[in-house]
Amino acid sequence: MEIKPSEVSALIKAQIKDFEKKVEDDDVGTVVTYGDGIAVIYGLKDAMNGELLVFPSDVYGLVMNLNEDSIGAVLFGDSSSIKEGDIVKRTKKVFEVPVGEAFLGRVINALGQPIDGKGEIAYEKFMPVEKVAPGVMTRKSVDTTLETGIKAIDAMIPIGRGQRELIIGDRQTGKTALAIDTIINQKGKDVICVYVAIGQKSSTVARLVERLRKHNAMDYTIVLSSSASEQAPMLYISPYSGIAIAEYFMEKGKDVLIVYDDLSKHAVAYRTMSLLLKRSPGREAYPGDVFYLHSRLLERSCRLDKKYGGGSITALPIVETQSGDISAYIPTNIISITDGQIFLMTELFNRGQRPAIDSGFSVSRVGSAVQKKAMKQVAGTLKIDLANYNELAAFSQFGSDLDQETIKVLSHGERCMEVLKQAQYSPLSMVDEIIELFTVKYGFLAPISLSNIQGFLHELHQYLNTHHKELVNTLEKRMEFDEDLISKFKIAIGEYQTMFLNRYSKEVA
């Protein structure tokens, strides 16, 4: 059979035409199945892991699974209109969020879109949500303290700028309260704050924003919320969006504080997503890479060397425990990633000790290097004093006859615990914290009844600021005690103690 040249030409043209169509088809896929924010897509042969996809109605998705014959993607935002057979297109870009100075004071979702009803936000550029953490050579050792305004933390578990300090405890023990007080205390300290709410009720976030606004803390704070009503992909991406926004400010040489509230819900959202993507479940049904989920997030918090801008990101991840079990899977993972933990104990909380910080389990592996010299001088033995008190308190309840030394240790321990009590939304300046700890260290609270200690301390600040303002200013400037300064403070506090005891002589034990 003879093949005519014209037929060969037509055949080649048809093949070339099909080839061009095939190349185009590599960038276009079809939704095979969709449900619970997860889409299985046929096509997209050249799609890359972590690539952004565009669905109909401008819904965006992220490639998470690269299977032999399909692509698994998670969808963000309102994806209720997505159905089987819809066309999906590649963007050939990674997922990014808008960033800029205009985000300060605003409430946004995980995509960087405003959800506070105050209109659009003028962004300056886009930052990738997934990014390799700064290398060792670009980092600088933590050398500046991050003042929380909470006595128990600044005295025993100090936090440095660039540190990652875990806040851990059962639900309703004051974990979020510690983070919010720390944000409120950054007013006037040139620190940008990012609060990431993961899986919380919208009403809870609204109350929190109102509280920050009341204390004028929203001026330097960005609240990023992925509420409990949203699907798992939005909860999954929110902390990465938060750290991307924080990195924008860090690269400009600024200090940033970021709070993840909380990573327990984040891990559950990732588990949900992974199981829907048909990834193999491991321990407690979590996927095998759940450690990497949080390590790649928290490693991005650091302090940069001055050659690279000198900015920092301090992370306060929050983790919820069940019945105080810090040896559970997710808590132990995050404890091993962070530079210390603040453990909140339900028993202490129920006993009226607020904040309910357990000094035994809590530790800071970095912060003590940046603690102010004056704070070290007055709080150096505090942890040991509390440990002795807790040990003796456990035994003393079984015996009635106690020797004088034991009574002295118990009395001092009770006063230490009372001094560490602090009302919510009332962070103290570093000088005020040092003065309060000075009073308990040098025994000025020994003759004061426990019920009068808070009143004594409150009035003491007023007295010193009125009658000994120069002395307080000297301490604030030097942040270090010498023999002369100690003796002057002893005289000043002794004067006030005498006045106080004369007024409340009937109540003194």
C-alpha positions, 0 to 999 in steps of 0.5 A: 500500500502506497503512502502519499507525501500529503498523508504523511504531512497531515499525520505529522501535523496531527501528532504535533497538534496533539503534543502541544495539547498534551503539554498544556494538559500537564498544567491542567487537571480535573477534580476526581473526588472532593470532600472535607477540604481535600481534593483528589485530582487527575492530571497535573503530571508536573505539579510539585509538592507544596505548589499552589493550585487554582480551583474554580471561583478563585479557590486556592489549594496546596499540593500535599500528596504526589501519587502515581496516578493522582494528586492530593490537595488541600483547599483553603477558604470557602470551597463549598462550590467545588465539585467533581469534574472541575478544572484545576490549574497550576500556578507554578508558585509556592503558597504565599501570604501578603505582609506589610506594616498596615497589618498592625492592629488588624485581625486576619485569617490564615490567607492574610485576608482581613476578618475584622470588618475594617476594609482591605489591608494595603500589603507591601509584598508576599512572603512564602509560608514555608521557608528554610529556617536561618542557618547557624552562621546567620544567628546570634546568641540570645543576649536581650531579655524579653520582659513578660511583666510576670514575676514568676517567669521573669524571676525563675524562668526568664525568656530572651529575645529569640528564644522558644519557650513552651507554655504547657498545662491542662485546659483552663489553667491560664496558659492564654492569660500568660501569653496575653499579659506578655503581649500587653507588657511589650507596650513601649518596648519596640516589640511587634506581636503576632497572636495566632489563634488555632481552632478557637471560637470566634467569640473567644478571639473577639473578646481577646482582641477587645481586651488587647485594644482596651490596653492599647496593645493592638497598636503593635499586634497582629491577630491571626485567627483560624476558628474552630468552624473552619476546615482542617487545612486552614488550621494547618496553615495558620501558624506558618502564615503567622511566622511568615508575617513575623519574618517580614518584621524580623528581616527589617531588624525588629524584635517580634513575639509570636504566640501559637495558641495552641499547637495541640489543635494544630497537630489534630488538624494535621492528623485529620488532613493526613488521614483524609489524604490516606497517609499512613497513621502512626502512634495515636493515629498521627502521621509519621512526620508530625515531629517535623510539622512543629520542628520546621515551624519553631526553628524559624524563631531565632535572633539574627546576627547584626550583619543579617539585620539583627532582628529576632522572633521569640516564640511562645507555643502553647500546648494543652495536656490531659490530666497534667501528662507532659509525657504524652506524644505531642507535648514531648515532641514540642518540649524537645524542640523548644528551649524550655517550658512553663508548666501550669499545674491544675492543683496550684490553680485550684488552690488559688495560686495564679499564675499556677506555675510549677517551679519544679517542672518549669525551666528556661534553658537560655533565658538565665544568660540574659537575666538582669543582674539585679533580678539574679541577685534577688531571685537566685535562691527562689527556686530552691526556697520553693523546692524546700517549701514544697517538700516540707509542706508535703511532710508537715501535714502528717505531723503536728509538732514542728521544730523552729527551723521547719516553721521558718522554712514553711513561713518563708515559702508561703510568703514566696508563693504569695509574692508570686501571685499576680492578677491577670492583665496587670504586668509589672515593670522589671523594677517593681518585680525586683523590689517585691522580690527584694522584700521577701528575700530580706525578710521584710514580709516575715511579720506581715500576715499572708492576707495583708501581703498583696496590700503591703506590696501595692502600697510599697510601690506608691510609698517608694515612688513618692518618698524615694523616687531617686532610689528607684531611678538609680536601680532602674538605671543600674539594674544591679545592687551593691552594698550601698544600694542594698542598705538604702533599700533596706532603710526605705522599706523598713520605714514603710514596714514600720508604718504598715505594722502600726496601721495593721497591728491588730491583724498581725499574726 
